[in-house]
C-alpha cells in the first residue's frame, strides 16, 4: 500500500504555497505568521500533503492496471464522463446503501436509544448528494485529492456538526450510509476509473469519519509553538505510515480473522482498517489540542460500541491495534512529543481494555 514517507516529490506551482514543506519536519510552515488562522491552515496542509504522497507513490494495486488504459481516463473530458456516470447512478447507490445500513444498524440504533428523528432518510440523502456533487465537480476539473481535502473539508465539517450536535452517535449511521454509497458507486466504474477515483473516495470517507475540522479549529486556539500543536504537527504526517504498519501487524497476529465484510487481508477490509487506525490518531490529536478526553468519551467510544459488534470487530482486535499503535507512535515521534500524547493514549487504551469488555 501507499507509504507516507518518500523522497522529495514535485508539486504543481499552484500548490506550492500550501504543500511545499516536508511533513516530517515539526517546523512545517514555520514561515507562516503565528496566528490562529495559520495554525488552522498548517494542520489542513499537513493532512492534504498525505494525499499528495499517497497518490504519487506507486502501490501494488496499480501494478495490475494497464498503463495505456489508465491514461485514457485521466483527461478532463474522460474525467467529466466518469463524474456524469457516477452522478447518474448516485440515487440508486444511495438507496442501496440505505438498505445495507438499515440491515446492519437498525436494531442497534433502537437498542442504544438513539432518537430515530435524527436519522431522516431524505435529509441524509440530500446531504449525501450535495457532498458527492461537490467532490465530483472537483474531480471533473482535475483537482488533485490533496487539493480536494482542502476544498471540501469545511462542507464535510458542517455535515458532521449537523449530525453530532444533538447525539454524536447519529454520525455512525450517516457515516456507514455514506461509506456504502461510495462502495456501490465503484461497481459502475472500469478498473482504471476505480484506481483514479478511489483516492477521492478516501478523502470523503476520512472527512466523514474523522473530526478533522474540529482538530483544525482546536489548533486555532494554540500558540504556534505550543507543545500540543508541535506534537500534533509531527504525528499527522506519519499517521498513515503508522496505520499501515499497525494493520500489517494485526493481520499477522490474526491471520484467520474474518469481520462482517471479509478477512483482514481483503482490500476493502484493509482500507477500512487503515482508516480506523488513522481515525483513532486524529481523535488523540483532538484530545491533546483540547486538553481533555470529551471527544473520545462522547463520540469515539460510543461509536465503537455501536458499530464494532455489528461489524464483527472484536475488542481483542481493537486492544491489539491500540497496543501496536502506541509502539509505532513511540518509534516515530520525538520523546517530548510522545510524552504529550502518552496520558491520553493510556486513558484511551484503558477505555478499550479487557476489564471494560469482560463478560458480567
Secondary structure as GFF3:
##gff-version 3
##sequence-region A 1 360
A	DSSP	three_ten_helix	13	15	.	.	.	ID=ss1
A	DSSP	alpha_helix	16	19	.	.	.	ID=ss2
A	DSSP	alpha_helix	36	55	.	.	.	ID=ss3
A	DSSP	three_ten_helix	60	64	.	.	.	ID=ss4
A	DSSP	alpha_helix	67	72	.	.	.	ID=ss5
A	DSSP	alpha_helix	76	111	.	.	.	ID=ss6
A	DSSP	three_ten_helix	116	118	.	.	.	ID=ss7
A	DSSP	alpha_helix	121	140	.	.	.	ID=ss8
A	DSSP	alpha_helix	145	164	.	.	.	ID=ss9
A	DSSP	alpha_helix	170	186	.	.	.	ID=ss10
A	DSSP	alpha_helix	191	209	.	.	.	ID=ss11
A	DSSP	alpha_helix	212	219	.	.	.	ID=ss12
A	DSSP	alpha_helix	227	253	.	.	.	ID=ss13
A	DSSP	beta_strand	258	259	.	.	.	ID=ss14
A	DSSP	beta_strand	262	263	.	.	.	ID=ss15
A	DSSP	alpha_helix	267	290	.	.	.	ID=ss16
A	DSSP	alpha_helix	294	295	.	.	.	ID=ss17
A	DSSP	pi_helix	296	300	.	.	.	ID=ss18
A	DSSP	alpha_helix	301	307	.	.	.	ID=ss19
A	DSSP	alpha_helix	315	332	.	.	.	ID=ss20
A	DSSP	alpha_helix	335	351	.	.	.	ID=ss21
A	DSSP	alpha_helix	354	357	.	.	.	ID=ss22
###
